[in-house]
Amino acid sequence: MNCTSHNMIYEGVVNIFNGDILIEVVEMWKCKKCGATRVSIRGPGITGTNEGVLGAIDPSDGRRWMLIISKGMGSLPPQLYVIPAMPGETVMLNIPNETERELVINAEYNLITKQSMSKPRYVVSYLLEDVIRGSIDLSSWPPSVLSLKNQSR
């Protein structure tokens, strides 16, 4: 990172719902000096200020925060993952209804299956910066996304 002390400003939040039920809240901060971003994941209700805070990532190495959502199946609810992502990296997910477990992040920051190089059927991904200041509803598939921010990809 090209600054010794981050000066973080609040970028916004994306609320994750399953119908009318709030599942999780993902918040993002950005350093005014170097552009590094920090993310926190919180459940509904009152939480402490440091609960769920993930580390900061530097945008100069190509990493960006990615939300990965897997479709629920039967009694298994949809799953949400928030990861620092970079093109070419492999993501291993254990999703019962997906045949291929290894997914690759392509140059456009989309997930594709490693073996067949196709889009997974039961996994979707979004760059956090594209959906911040919005909401995602997991009650339908693919999830419905509402964002008040312009898309970057």
Buried (B, 14 or more C-beta within 10 A) or exposed (E): BEEEEBEBEEBBBBBBBBEEEBBBBBBBBBBEBBBBBBBBBBEEEEEEEEEBBBEBBBBEEEBBBBBBBBBBEEEEEBBBBBBBBBBEBEBEBEBEBBEBBEBBBEEEBBBBBBEEEEBBBBBBBBBBBBBBBBBBBBEEEEBEBEBEBEEEE
